[in-house]
Amino acid sequence: MLPLYTYLIYLLSGLALVAVFAAIYTRVTPFAEIALIRQGCLAAALSFGGALLGFSLTLAASAIIHASYPMFLLWAATAMLVQLLAYALLSRLLPQMNQALIENNVAMGALMGTVSLVVGVINAACLS
């Protein structure tokens, strides 16, 4: 019964952490991703999806590599911070990025999503 219990704890915690990250990320960015996505803005979907995937990659690596639940939570917090810093840095390097996303510039959304994925992959790899 213990492996099933551990699995459920990590699964439910992981899903809750993704929800927390999504809530924080949408508060930090100056545009309403969910509203834009509901309006059919592909750029917002690519950007937000990449951020969620990038965060989730580190979360998954943490669950695989670290048996300790407190370490899992610590790496989740670190992954959140790293993803938010990546967004902040990218928005400084590309000052027109936020407006381009609002205007449904798919190329900009794809770039934002890809940067989030790249950061997540590198972050996840650093856990080993």
C-alpha angles and dihedrals in degrees: 000000000000097000091052091048092050091047092052093047093052093042095050092041091049093051091047091049091051089052091049091049091049091051093049094044093051090050093050097050116077095229133066104248096183093049091047091049091050087054090055098258103162092187091060091047092052093047096045093041091053091050091051092047093046091052092044093053092060091044091052093047090050092052091049098044104034120057092187115094094210089054089050089055092045092053090047090056090047091050090052091052093047092050092048091048090050090053092048092049093047092049089053093048092047107033092178091055098098094049091046090054092050088051089054096249096174093194090058092046090050091049092050092048092046093050089052090050093047091050090048094050093049092044091050092048091052090063094072 
